Amino acid sequence: MEKSVEDVVIVGAGIAGLATALGLHRLGIRSLVLESGDSMRTSGFALGIWTNGWRALDALGVGDILRSKHKRITGIITTSVISGLTTSQLPFTAMHSGGDLELRSVNRKVLLETLETELPKDTIRFSSKVLIGCDGVNSVVARFLGFSKPSFAGRSAVRGLVDFENGHGFEPKLMQFFGKGIRYGVSPCDDRTVYWFFSFSPSPQEREVEEDPTKLKQFILSKLGKVSDNIRAVFEKTQVQNMVFSPLRFRLPWELLWGNISKDNVCVAGDALHPMTPDLGQGGCAALEDSIVLAGVLAEALKGNASENEYQRLQKGLEKFARERRWRSFDLISTAYMVGFMQQSDGIVMNFVRDKILSKFMAGMLLKKADFDCGKLTVSS
């Protein structure tokens, strides 16, 4: 078998890994993606892709493929689980930068398969020059670079997907519910499929339900509060095998200010770089942003002046990636943690402030952080 030499090795076939590989492919750079599992990492079932994520997917050339399979969300509705009353409604109207905000709940498996289909078939590769760690929250590459293990946020989340054979009947809205120390949301993916999440701070007595999917489902149903029957049906009809539980972890944001995002010919991207709580829905979108920036700087380095030292060009390219992504990652991690803290804090005063004053502010924060453009797949001349 003919052996080939590749310039880039990517550890992890998740969103950041496959998107970076595809970005490099679009720019004429071959790469090898290494995945420790025996299949793609499809846990989580679905994720919200906001405007910034769609801009990255368009740069990769797969945006319209995914749009055709997922319904566009037209606004956010927030509801108190204590009173059952709507606390804010925010339509996705035109924003200051021009154009409407775009949000769709995307099936994670469909996203990964779409990225994979666009990649060339791999062969054996040796003598790679760059190692990119896209190996998730518990990244081995991040630890090699000196980052600490992500911290536990004190909260846990359950994510699920449910299929309504005859259609779910929901409007294309992101519906969020808060109160009594819990937060959950419901969002349609298409006419039949609905994605949901449920976040809570487990007490010592509640930790035992985490290990039993049946008990976990009953626990969620007992905490839904005052909601309509059609919202409750989303959780009732979800099969336990279509639920996934995970403790929420995040990178201490100040680590990004002095930590090594890159070192020599090694760097991290995606959740390996910026694990964050899901309160902005920006984890996957930020990974897609990383892939566009990273593919661009690497292609520029690898296609640079042949008279210059290639290894030094690669180092400078990765340093450029680190500069561009350091503050964006810091901002997203910090804001997500702050929003999550306010949304799930309990108590009479906090419930009043959140429902009467902060609900529109926090919904607007989601839109503001989504209005970001990571750029196109280009190589500077």
Secondary structure, 3 states (H helix, E strand, C coil): CCCEECCEEEECCCHHHHHHHHHHHHCCCCEEEECCCCCCCCCCCEEEECHHHHHHHHHHCCHHHHHCCCCEECEEEEEECCCCCEEEEEECCECCCCCECCEEEEEHHHHHHHHHHCCCCCCCEECCCEEEECCCCCCHHHHHCCCCCCEEEEEEEEEEEEECCCCCCCCCEEEEEEECCEEEEEEECCCCEEEEEEEECCCCCCHHHHHCHHHHHHHHHHCCCCCCHHHHHHHHCCCHHHEEEEEEEECCCCHHHHCCCEECCEEECHHHCCCCCHHHCCHHHHHHHHHHHHHHHHHHHHCCCCCCCHHHHHHHHHHHHHHHHHHHHHHHHHHHHHHHHHHHCCCHHHHHHHHHHHHHHHHHHHHHHHCCCCCCCCCCC
